[in-house]
Amino acid sequence: MNIKMAVEQLNLSGISASEEEIMRWIEEGKIKAEIPQRRNAAYNITSKDLTDFIIQQHTESLNEQLEKSKYENRKLADELELTKTRIHIEQSKVRTLKKMLNAQIEASGTNSFHYEEMLGLKPDSSGQALKKEFKKLLKALHPDRGGDERLFRVFNEHYENLK
């Protein structure tokens, strides 16, 4: 097989190459080729040698893709670990907030005073105003609106207790 035929075979196998590149690869020893006895003849490349070169090129390409995928997987694993840590911290905050709210409710003796103080209302506000403020807070915390689902649950639970 001559160099032109080798170019065609390489291009068919998905390896873009020119005659100059094939000559360079032959000189570098990447593709085995024989020089015929006649001095004016071009290189002669066997099908097996060209196939071996094609397989080697594809193997190198796949190894590069594999290494890139491994790197991306490590990066994603690190991000996942960081996210898990952040979730754990947020869950801890919610548990602490819930404990604090329950402790204040028990200490004050009445739920409405605590809720009014927590929502920034006057102590003598009506139950209607208290419910209205709770609904605003719950609307802002709702997960469908980008709020924190855990905090929404905590405040929704207190709102249900208020009813």
N, CA and C of each residue as an Amber inpcrd file, in Angstrom:
protein
   489
   0.8650000  -1.1630000   0.0000000   0.0000000   0.0000000   0.0000000
   0.9170000   1.2320000   0.0000000   0.6110000   2.1930000  -0.8570000
   1.4290000   3.3960000  -0.9020000   0.8850000   4.4570000   0.0530000
   1.5250000   5.5880000   0.1150000   1.1660000   6.6310000   1.0770000
  -0.2120000   7.2090000   0.7840000  -0.5540000   7.3890000  -0.4770000
  -1.8820000   7.9300000  -0.8170000  -2.9850000   6.9970000  -0.3410000
  -2.7750000   5.7140000  -0.5390000  -3.7690000   4.7450000  -0.0770000
  -3.8500000   4.7530000   1.4600000  -2.7170000   4.9280000   2.1080000
  -2.6850000   4.9840000   3.5760000  -3.4580000   6.2050000   4.0740000
  -3.3230000   7.3420000   3.3710000  -4.0770000   8.5520000   3.7340000
  -5.5670000   8.2630000   3.6620000  -5.9970000   7.6100000   2.5950000
  -7.4200000   7.2850000   2.4290000  -7.9000000   6.3770000   3.5530000
  -7.1190000   5.3550000   3.8720000  -7.5010000   4.4160000   4.9270000
  -7.5750000   5.1100000   6.2920000  -6.6190000   5.9630000   6.5700000
  -6.6330000   6.6920000   7.8420000  -7.8440000   7.6150000   7.9310000
  -8.1300000   8.3170000   6.8560000  -9.2860000   9.2120000   6.8560000
 -10.5880000   8.4360000   7.0110000 -10.6760000   7.2510000   6.3960000
 -11.8640000   6.4170000   6.5410000 -12.0320000   5.9170000   7.9830000
 -10.9090000   5.7320000   8.6770000 -10.9830000   5.2320000  10.0540000
 -11.1520000   6.3550000  11.0710000 -11.2630000   7.5870000  10.5870000
 -11.5250000   8.7020000  11.4900000 -10.2760000   9.4480000  11.9360000
  -9.1330000   9.1320000  11.3580000  -7.8860000   9.8220000  11.7040000
  -7.5380000  10.7400000  10.5450000  -7.6320000  12.0180000  10.7800000
  -7.3510000  12.9690000   9.7160000  -5.8330000  13.0640000   9.5390000
  -5.3630000  12.8200000   8.3180000  -3.9240000  12.8110000   8.0590000
  -3.6490000  13.2390000   6.6230000  -2.4640000  13.8020000   6.4420000
  -2.0170000  14.1770000   5.0990000  -0.8000000  13.3170000   4.7500000
  -0.3740000  13.3920000   3.5080000   0.7960000  12.6160000   3.0810000
   2.0320000  13.0290000   3.8750000   2.1600000  14.3250000   4.1450000
   3.3140000  14.8190000   4.9030000   3.3180000  14.2430000   6.3240000
   2.1380000  14.1720000   6.9330000   2.0580000  13.6250000   8.2870000
   2.4380000  12.1480000   8.2900000   1.9800000  11.4250000   7.2870000
   2.3240000  10.0050000   7.2080000   3.8290000   9.8360000   7.0130000
   4.4350000  10.6650000   6.1980000   5.8900000  10.6150000   6.0100000
   6.6000000  10.8920000   7.3430000   6.1080000  11.8740000   8.0810000
   6.6990000  12.2010000   9.3840000   6.5470000  11.0250000  10.3450000
   5.3650000  10.3860000  10.3640000   5.1330000   9.2470000  11.2550000
   6.0290000   8.0630000  10.8840000   6.2670000   7.9000000   9.5900000
   7.1700000   6.8320000   9.1480000   8.5790000   7.1350000   9.6360000
   9.0090000   8.3780000   9.4780000  10.3580000   8.7610000   9.9020000
  10.5100000   8.6650000  11.4220000   9.4470000   8.9560000  12.1600000
   9.4920000   8.8580000  13.6230000   9.3580000   7.4210000  14.1060000
   8.9990000   6.5110000  13.2100000   8.8660000   5.1090000  13.5670000
   7.4940000   4.7280000  14.0910000   6.5290000   5.6130000  13.9760000
   5.1790000   5.3060000  14.4440000   4.4570000   4.3660000  13.4840000
   4.7670000   4.4970000  12.1960000   4.2140000   3.5930000  11.1880000
   5.3960000   2.8730000  10.5470000   5.2790000   1.5570000  10.5240000
   6.3380000   0.7780000   9.8890000   6.1170000   0.7930000   8.3780000
   7.2040000   1.0000000   7.6570000   7.1190000   1.0090000   6.1900000
   8.4480000   0.5360000   5.6170000   8.3640000  -0.0470000   4.4900000
   9.5610000  -0.5370000   3.8130000   9.8230000   0.3150000   2.5830000
  11.1050000   0.4930000   2.2900000  11.4790000   1.1820000   1.0640000
  11.8240000   0.0910000   0.0490000  11.1290000   0.0950000  -1.0720000
  11.4160000  -0.9450000  -2.0740000  12.8510000  -0.8400000  -2.5990000
  13.3020000  -1.9000000  -3.2380000  14.6680000  -1.9750000  -3.7560000
  14.9490000  -0.8510000  -4.7480000  13.9490000  -0.4850000  -5.5350000
  14.1590000   0.6090000  -6.4900000  14.1970000   1.9210000  -5.7220000
  15.1890000   2.7220000  -5.9280000  15.3820000   3.9520000  -5.1700000
  14.3160000   5.0080000  -5.4400000  13.7570000   5.0420000  -6.6300000
  12.7880000   6.0870000  -6.9490000  11.3710000   5.7280000  -6.4880000
  11.1710000   4.5650000  -5.9340000   9.8440000   4.1520000  -5.4840000
   9.5550000   4.7290000  -4.1000000   8.2760000   4.9180000  -3.8150000
   7.8570000   5.4660000  -2.5240000   7.8200000   4.3550000  -1.4790000
   7.5010000   4.7360000  -0.2920000   7.4000000   3.7670000   0.7970000
   6.2800000   2.7680000   0.5270000   6.4470000   1.5750000   1.0690000
   5.4410000   0.5340000   0.9580000   4.9800000   0.2130000   2.3900000
   3.6960000   0.3880000   2.6560000   3.1490000   0.1720000   3.9870000
   2.2330000  -1.0480000   3.9170000   2.4240000  -1.9790000   4.8370000
   1.5600000  -3.1650000   4.8450000   0.2470000  -2.8210000   5.5450000
  -0.7960000  -3.5430000   5.2000000  -2.1190000  -3.3150000   5.8060000
  -2.0690000  -3.5650000   7.3040000  -1.3260000  -4.5900000   7.7130000
  -1.2230000  -4.9070000   9.1350000  -0.5890000  -3.7490000   9.9010000
   0.5100000  -3.1970000   9.3710000   1.1760000  -2.0880000  10.0520000
   0.2640000  -0.8670000  10.1410000  -0.4600000  -0.5950000   9.0770000
  -1.3750000   0.5390000   9.0980000  -2.5190000   0.2920000  10.0870000
  -3.0340000  -0.9350000  10.1230000  -4.0940000  -1.2810000  11.0690000
  -3.5930000  -1.1440000  12.5080000  -2.3740000  -1.6080000  12.7650000
  -1.7890000  -1.4630000  14.1030000  -1.6880000   0.0110000  14.4960000
  -1.2810000   0.8420000  13.5430000  -1.1790000   2.2750000  13.8180000
  -2.5560000   2.8710000  14.1200000  -3.5590000   2.5000000  13.3550000
  -4.9180000   3.0060000  13.5650000  -5.4170000   2.5980000  14.9560000
  -5.1950000   1.3400000  15.3060000  -5.6200000   0.8600000  16.6340000
  -4.8980000   1.6240000  17.7330000  -3.6150000   1.8480000  17.5420000
  -2.8360000   2.5900000  18.5410000  -3.3710000   4.0200000  18.6930000
  -3.6790000   4.6720000  17.5890000  -4.1970000   6.0410000  17.6440000
  -5.5470000   6.0860000  18.3540000  -6.4190000   5.1410000  18.0320000
  -7.7300000   5.1040000  18.6820000  -7.5810000   4.7920000  20.1760000
  -6.6650000   3.9060000  20.5160000  -6.4210000   3.5630000  21.9190000
  -5.9370000   4.7910000  22.6800000  -5.0110000   5.5310000  22.1060000
  -4.5140000   6.7460000  22.7510000  -5.6400000   7.7670000  22.9430000
  -6.4650000   7.9010000  21.9260000  -7.5910000   8.8360000  22.0100000
  -8.5570000   8.4200000  23.1140000  -8.8710000   7.1270000  23.1730000
  -9.7870000   6.6330000  24.2140000  -9.1770000   6.7680000  25.6070000
  -7.8650000   6.5510000  25.7170000  -7.2040000   6.7240000  27.0180000
  -7.2590000   8.1760000  27.4780000  -7.0870000   9.1040000  26.5390000
  -7.2010000  10.5260000  26.8790000  -8.6090000  10.8510000  27.3630000
  -9.6160000  10.3200000  26.6690000 -11.0060000  10.5460000  27.0830000
 -11.2710000   9.9360000  28.4530000 -10.7010000   8.7640000  28.7050000
 -10.8680000   8.0970000  29.9970000 -10.2520000   8.9260000  31.1190000
  -9.0540000   9.4300000  30.8900000  -8.3960000  10.2580000  31.9070000
  -9.1960000  11.5290000  32.1750000  -9.7210000  12.1170000  31.1110000
 -10.5380000  13.3200000  31.2720000 -11.8000000  13.0030000  32.0730000
 -12.4160000  11.8670000  31.7870000 -13.6220000  11.4550000  32.5220000
 -13.3010000  11.1790000  33.9820000 -12.1650000  10.5440000  34.2430000
 -11.7600000  10.2870000  35.6290000 -11.5690000  11.5980000  36.3860000
 -10.9350000  12.5640000  35.7290000 -10.7210000  13.8720000  36.3610000
 -12.0610000  14.5410000  36.6780000 -12.9700000  14.5040000  35.7060000
 -14.2880000  15.1030000  35.9230000 -15.0530000  14.3800000  37.0240000
 -14.9240000  13.0510000  37.0910000 -15.5820000  12.2850000  38.1560000
 -15.0270000  12.6570000  39.5290000 -13.7120000  12.8120000  39.6220000
 -13.1120000  13.2180000  40.9000000 -13.6160000  14.6040000  41.2970000
 -13.6870000  15.4760000  40.3130000 -14.1630000  16.8390000  40.5780000
 -15.6220000  16.8170000  41.0510000 -16.4570000  16.0270000  40.3910000
 -17.8620000  15.9080000  40.7880000 -17.9960000  15.2660000  42.1700000
 -17.1440000  14.2870000  42.4680000 -17.1800000  13.6460000  43.7870000
 -16.8270000  14.6580000  44.8790000 -15.8510000  15.5150000  44.6040000
 -15.4880000  16.5570000  45.5700000 -16.6460000  17.5350000  45.7670000
 -17.2930000  17.9250000  44.6730000 -18.4290000  18.8350000  44.7650000
 -19.5900000  18.1890000  45.5220000 -19.8100000  16.8960000  45.2830000
 -20.8620000  16.1660000  45.9810000 -20.5790000  16.1190000  47.4810000
 -19.3370000  15.8730000  47.8400000 -18.9610000  15.8330000  49.2530000
 -19.1760000  17.1980000  49.8970000 -18.8110000  18.2510000  49.1900000
 -19.0220000  19.6060000  49.7030000 -20.5060000  19.8910000  49.8760000
 -21.3110000  19.4660000  48.9140000 -22.7640000  19.6620000  48.9960000
 -23.3470000  18.8910000  50.1740000 -22.8850000  17.6640000  50.3810000
 -23.3570000  16.8850000  51.5280000 -23.0160000  17.5860000  52.8370000
 -21.8290000  18.1400000  52.9110000 -21.4190000  18.8560000  54.1140000
 -22.3080000  20.0720000  54.3330000 -22.5830000  20.8030000  53.2670000
 -23.4470000  21.9840000  53.3870000 -24.8580000  21.5940000  53.8180000
 -25.3700000  20.5000000  53.2780000 -26.7040000  20.0320000  53.6620000
 -26.7130000  19.6610000  55.1360000 -25.6700000  18.9850000  55.5820000
 -25.5810000  18.6030000  56.9900000 -25.5860000  19.8420000  57.8860000
 -24.8450000  20.8530000  57.4910000 -24.8010000  22.1040000  58.2690000
 -26.1820000  22.7570000  58.3010000 -26.8490000  22.8110000  57.1490000
 -28.1830000  23.4200000  57.0920000 -29.1840000  22.6360000  57.9340000
 -29.1000000  21.3100000  57.8870000 -30.0020000  20.4940000  58.7030000
 -29.7570000  20.7550000  60.1910000 -28.5120000  20.9110000  60.5280000
 -28.1640000  21.2070000  61.9170000 -28.7300000  22.5650000  62.3360000
 -28.6460000  23.5500000  61.4450000 -29.2120000  24.8730000  61.7280000
 -30.7190000  24.7830000  61.9480000 -31.3890000  24.0110000  61.1040000
 -32.8450000  23.8850000  61.2090000 -33.2190000  23.2070000  62.5230000
 -32.4920000  22.1520000  62.8910000 -32.7870000  21.4830000  64.1630000
 -32.6020000  22.4410000  65.3300000 -31.5260000  23.2260000  65.2760000
 -31.2620000  24.1960000  66.3420000 -32.3580000  25.2460000  66.3900000
 -32.7690000  25.7560000  65.2380000 -33.8310000  26.7580000  65.1810000
 -35.1300000  26.1920000  65.7390000 -35.4350000  24.9760000  65.3810000
 -36.6550000  24.3460000  65.8650000 -36.6140000  24.1860000  67.3820000
 -35.4750000  23.7650000  67.9140000 -35.3300000  23.6300000  69.3720000
 -35.4990000  24.9820000  70.0570000 -34.8910000  26.0140000  69.4580000
 -34.9970000  27.3570000  70.0460000 -36.4490000  27.8310000  70.0450000
 -37.1490000  27.6290000  68.9440000 -38.5450000  28.0480000  68.8680000
 -39.3910000  27.3100000  69.8970000 -39.1860000  26.0140000  70.0020000
 -39.9540000  25.2390000  70.9720000 -39.6320000  25.6620000  72.4020000
 -38.3690000  25.9500000  72.6910000 -37.9800000  26.3950000  74.0270000
 -38.6060000  27.7430000  74.3510000 -38.6460000  28.6580000  73.3950000
 -39.2570000  29.9670000  73.6320000 -40.7580000  29.8430000  73.8350000
 -41.3800000  28.9430000  73.0800000 -42.8300000  28.7410000  73.2420000
 -43.1170000  28.2130000  74.6370000 -42.3390000  27.2460000  75.0770000
 -42.5560000  26.6860000  76.4150000 -42.2710000  27.7080000  77.4960000
 -41.2320000  28.5370000  77.3040000 -40.8720000  29.5380000  78.3210000
 -41.9130000  30.6460000  78.4130000 -42.4770000  31.0580000  77.2930000
 -43.4350000  32.1750000  77.3150000 -44.8090000  31.7270000  77.7970000
 -45.1240000  30.4920000  77.6310000 -46.4080000  29.9890000  78.0920000
 -47.5300000  30.1730000  77.0980000 -47.4460000  31.1600000  76.2270000
 -48.4770000  31.3560000  75.2080000 -47.8240000  31.4240000  73.8450000
 -48.4690000  30.7900000  72.9040000 -47.9260000  30.7580000  71.5500000
 -48.0400000  32.1030000  70.8460000 -49.1360000  32.8130000  71.0530000
 -49.3710000  34.0280000  70.2770000 -48.3470000  35.1080000  70.5920000
 -47.9720000  35.2500000  71.8420000 -46.9940000  36.2800000  72.1870000
 -45.6690000  36.0030000  71.4830000 -45.2750000  34.7760000  71.5300000
 -44.0190000  34.3960000  70.8870000 -44.0840000  34.6470000  69.3820000
 -45.1650000  34.2370000  68.7640000 -45.2900000  34.4120000  67.3210000
 -45.3310000  35.8870000  66.9480000 -46.0410000  36.6670000  67.7160000
 -46.1140000  38.1010000  67.4130000 -44.7380000  38.7320000  67.5080000
 -44.0090000  38.3690000  68.5590000 -42.6650000  38.9200000  68.7460000
 -41.7450000  38.4570000  67.6100000 -41.8440000  37.1850000  67.2700000
 -41.0080000  36.6160000  66.2240000 -41.2860000  37.2640000  64.8700000
 -42.5340000  37.5710000  64.5830000 -42.8960000  38.1410000  63.2940000
 -42.8240000  39.6660000  63.2670000 -42.4650000  40.2660000  64.3960000
 -42.3080000  41.7180000  64.4450000 -43.6150000  42.4720000  64.5470000
 -44.6320000  41.8230000  65.0940000 -45.9350000  42.4770000  65.2630000
 -46.0610000  43.0240000  66.6820000 -47.0380000  43.9010000  66.8590000
 -47.3150000  44.4280000  68.1920000 -47.9270000  43.3080000  69.0400000
 -47.6660000  43.3460000  70.3450000 -48.1900000  42.2930000  71.2240000
 -49.7120000  42.1760000  71.2010000 -50.4130000  43.2600000  70.9110000
 -51.8790000  43.2040000  70.9250000 -52.4780000  43.0150000  69.5180000
 -51.6790000  42.4850000  68.5730000 -52.1710000  42.2610000  67.2060000
 -53.2250000  41.1620000  67.2030000 -54.1250000  41.2680000  66.2410000
 -55.2100000  40.2850000  66.1460000 -54.6830000  38.9680000  65.5740000
 -55.4570000  37.9240000  65.7730000 -55.1150000  36.6160000  65.2350000
 -55.0730000  36.6350000  63.7170000 -55.9250000  37.4710000  63.1300000
 -55.9650000  37.6030000  61.6670000 -54.6430000  38.1660000  61.1490000
 -54.1080000  39.2010000  61.8120000 -52.8400000  39.8100000  61.3890000
 -51.6920000  38.8180000  61.5640000 -51.7620000  38.0480000  62.6350000
 -50.7330000  37.0390000  62.8920000 -50.7330000  35.9840000  61.7820000
 -51.9170000  35.5090000  61.4120000 -52.0180000  34.5100000  60.3410000
 -51.5380000  35.0800000  59.0080000 -51.8690000  36.3600000  58.7650000
 -51.4680000  37.0120000  57.5200000 -49.9370000  37.0810000  57.4220000
 -49.2750000  37.4310000  58.5240000 -47.8080000  37.5140000  58.5280000
 -47.1810000  36.1330000  58.3610000 -47.7920000  35.1410000  59.0020000
 -47.2970000  33.7740000  58.8490000 -47.4010000  33.3410000  57.3970000
 -48.5170000  33.6570000  56.7520000 -48.6930000  33.2650000  55.3480000
 -47.6470000  33.9340000  54.4520000 -47.3220000  35.1990000  54.7360000
 -46.2840000  35.8980000  53.9700000 -44.9340000  35.1880000  54.1390000
 -44.6530000  34.8410000  55.3910000 -43.3970000  34.1640000  55.6800000
 -43.3440000  32.8010000  54.9860000 -44.4220000  32.0540000  55.0700000
 -44.4660000  30.7380000  54.4370000 -44.3570000  30.8440000  52.9170000
 -44.9640000  31.8870000  52.3620000 -44.8920000  32.0950000  50.9130000
 -43.4380000  32.3520000  50.5000000 -42.7350000  33.1640000  51.2950000
 -41.3350000  33.4810000  50.9770000 -40.4370000  32.2510000  51.1430000
 -40.7620000  31.3810000  52.0910000 -39.9370000  30.2060000  52.3550000
 -40.3070000  29.0010000  51.5020000 -41.3730000  29.0920000  50.7260000
 -41.8570000  27.9270000  49.9700000 -40.7980000  27.4600000  48.9670000
 -40.5230000  26.1600000  48.9240000 -39.4870000  25.6220000  48.0200000
 -39.7500000  25.8960000  46.5410000 -40.9870000  25.9650000  46.1310000
 -41.2950000  26.2400000  44.7230000 -40.9140000  27.6670000  44.3360000
 -40.7410000  28.5180000  45.3360000 -40.3400000  29.9070000  45.0680000
 -38.8680000  30.1330000  45.4040000 -38.1190000  29.0340000  45.5440000
 -36.6820000  29.1580000  45.8080000 -36.3480000  29.2620000  47.2840000
 -37.3050000  29.0280000  48.1450000 -37.0520000  29.1080000  49.5780000
 -36.4520000  27.8280000  50.1260000 -36.1570000  27.8690000  51.3930000
 -35.5730000  26.7200000  52.0810000 -36.6790000  25.7800000  52.5420000
 -36.6540000  24.5600000  52.0550000 -37.7160000  23.6000000  52.3370000
 -37.7780000  23.2410000  53.8170000 -36.6160000  23.1130000  54.4460000
 -36.6020000  22.7210000  55.8680000 -37.1810000  23.8250000  56.7480000
 -36.7930000  25.0560000  56.4780000 -37.3600000  26.1660000  57.2550000
 -38.8570000  26.2890000  57.0020000 -39.2660000  26.0570000  55.7700000
 -40.6890000  26.0930000  55.4450000 -41.4510000  25.0840000  56.2950000
 -40.9030000  23.8900000  56.4140000 -41.5630000  22.8550000  57.2170000
 -41.6890000  23.2710000  58.6770000 -40.5930000  23.8400000  59.2070000
 -40.6060000  24.2550000  60.6130000 -41.6800000  25.3080000  60.8420000
 -41.6980000  26.3440000  60.0350000 -42.6640000  27.4270000  60.2270000
 -44.0810000  26.9860000  59.8760000 -44.2140000  26.0930000  58.9230000
 -45.5400000  25.5810000  58.5860000 -46.0970000  24.7800000  59.7660000
 -45.2430000  24.0420000  60.4200000 -45.6650000  23.2790000  61.5950000
 -46.1610000  24.2280000  62.6960000 -45.4470000  25.3190000  62.9130000
 -45.8690000  26.3030000  63.9190000 -47.1560000  27.0090000  63.4970000
 -47.3090000  27.2490000  62.2150000 -48.5320000  27.8710000  61.7130000
 -49.7240000  26.9430000  61.9520000 -49.5150000  25.6540000  61.7050000
 -50.6020000  24.6830000  61.9430000 -50.9630000  24.6360000  63.4280000
 -49.9670000  24.7760000  64.3020000 -50.2340000  24.8110000  65.7360000
 -51.0260000  26.0550000  66.1320000 -50.8170000  27.1270000  65.4040000
 -51.4860000  28.4000000  65.6950000 -52.9710000  28.3330000  65.3560000
 -53.3420000  27.6110000  64.3270000 -54.7290000  27.5500000  63.8620000
 -55.6780000  27.0390000  64.8990000
